[in-house]
Amino acid sequence: MPDQSPARIADGLHDLARALREGPQLGPEAQNALAELIDELGAAVSTNAAPPAEVVHVAETTALLVKALKQRHETTGLATARDRFEGAVIRAEATAPVTAGVARRVLDALANLGI
């Protein structure tokens, strides 16, 4: 992400949530639940004055995860995106615990969907 300001990262995450809501790849309830969590992740990011690199990485891997969800027919790509997202969340726990906590809820929601 070229501009790594909290507002710019949050805007990007909100855009991802909007894109997730528009696609038919999951059931409507699951799509809305994940989109709300990604919006919440954007809100958590925007509370940081200067996001650490780990938060930027969480945002980047969130984008990859949403892209993979929209192309759900490729299960290998989805699993890889989920694993990268989880790795980014683990790395962010020490420097951005609130952001990591919200991101963990995204992982829990994915697990509940069998992803």
Secondary structure, 3 states (H helix, E strand, C coil): CCCCCHHHHHHHHHHHHHHHHHCCCCCHHHHHHHHHHHHHHHHHHHCCCCCCHHHHHHHHHHHHHHHHHHCCCCHHHHHHHHHHHHHHHHHHCCCCHHHHHHHHHHHHHHHHCCC
